[in-house]
Amino acid sequence: MPTKIEKDVLSGQDTTGHEWDGIKELNTPLPTWWVYTFYVTIVFAVVYCALYPSWPWFTGHTQGLLGYSNRTELTRELDAQAKERAAFVDRIRAASLADIRKDPELFNFAMAGGRSAFQTNCMQCHGAGGAGNTGFPNLVDDDWLWGGNIDQIYATIQHGVRNADDNSRQSLMPRFGADGILTAPQVAAVTDYVLSLSGHGKATPEGAKIWQEQCVACHQADGKGNQELGAPNLTDGIWLYGGDRDSIYRSIFFARNGSMPAWGQRLDDATIKMLAVYVHSLGGGR
């Protein structure tokens, strides 16, 4: 309830004239530094709103006296970075892959650019570290379908695999079971033979005969494959679509003919070179 303003005996402060249950409220002013700081923030807010985009308007928002925008600033920063990168990119575009690897400065730039391009375009299939997944090759081991030296890797990235590019890697495994080339028992027999090549199965005479008739032309007599045809090595225990008996059976019965985009139609040559350098360096390049 309101009371008269009086001076508090203990603190010496005036009261506000309000009292609740015998408790009187002191009229303690804010510190001077706090009051001035508050005024400064008000002035700062007014000036900021005048200089920078801030207030909603009928057709958008106020532009501010400085005409500043985050989009403009970002564009300016990206342009500056592009100018800094241009010199290195031009050198990479003009250099051979071998020369890039020999030049420490270019190599480091190519590694950084290749890593960035890999994260943007390749990790969705091959994984962030290049370890691959079922149906997507592991790029960190030494098992390559189309060759693992840096020029072969460049060509694979540039033209892709089984696509419309005139120079793409092309090969086609027959659908031995689905197209009636072999019966189901024959597919099972050659599956056992394939497993035996890596020490995980027991070959039969029938399986060996079918192998000689149907498979040697691509995978060679010893089963070590042919990189010119993209035919995998079947003796090392590294399997793109799974190495258990059922997976191998399905690969023979239905065939596996995955596709890879021709990145040369989407990325510039300097980026392709940087990707080749990076992929080659992952650990499996030859």
KABEL-V669838 format. One line per field, one symbol per residue. ss: DSSP state (H for helix, E for strand, C for the rest). psi: psi as a letter, one per 20 degrees, with the letter a starting at -180 (. if undefined). burial: 1 if it has 9 or more other ideal C-beta (glycine too) atoms within 8 Angstrom, else 0. A space follows every 50 residues. Layout:
ss: ???
psi: ???
burial: ???
This chain:
ss: CECCCCECCCCCCEEEEEEECCEEEECCCCCHHHHHHHHHHHHHHHHHHH HCCCCEECCEECCCCCCCCHHHHHHHHHHHHHHHHHHHHHHHHHCCHHHH HHCHHHHHHHHHHHHHHHHHHCHHHHCCCCCCECCECCCCCCCCCCCCCH HHHHHHHHHCECCCCCCCECCCCCCCCCCCCCCHHHHHHHHHHHHHHCCC CCCCHHHHHHHHHHHHHHHCCCCCCECCCCECCCCCCCCCCCCCHHHHHH HHHHCCCCCECCHHHCCCHHHHHHHHHHHHHCCCCC
psi: qprqprppgghjqqrijqpplipppqmoqqqghgghgghghggggggghh hqpgpqrhjdrqiqhikqqhggggggghgghhhhhgggghgghiqrhghg hhohghghghgghggghghhhhhhgiqhjjiaroioqpjiakophjqjrh hhgghgggiaplaiphjqppqopqnhghjjhqrghgggghghgghhhjkj roqqhgghggghhhhhhgirhijjaohhijpqpjiijophjpjrgggggh hggiqomrqpqniiihqrhghgghggggghiihiq.
burial: 00100001000011100110000111100000001000000000000110 10000000000001000100001000000000000001111110101011 10100110111011101110111001100111000111110011111111 01111111111110100110101011100001000111111111111100 10010011011101110111001011100111111001011010101111 111111010101110010011111111111010110
